[in-house]
Amino acid sequence: MANEGDTLLAMIAEAPEDLVGLTEIARRHGTSPGTIRVWRRRYTGSAQEPSFPAPAAELSMGPVWRWVEVEVF
């Protein structure tokens, strides 16, 4: 069974530009990392609003997501 590190390395090998942290998400959405943190806390999923996607991995530097999962958020 692959561990989280192996999984992350496989994702990086496939498409490194597709992995983003809070700062990259904020930059691509034209907002601040603080706003992305608020979105993560606020949008937990309900009938009226979608939930912010779960990170693909949690690293010591923070969470990382696949851009395709947070792009439309």
Order of alpha helices (4+ residues) and beta strands (2+ residues): alpha-beta-alpha-alpha-beta-beta-alpha
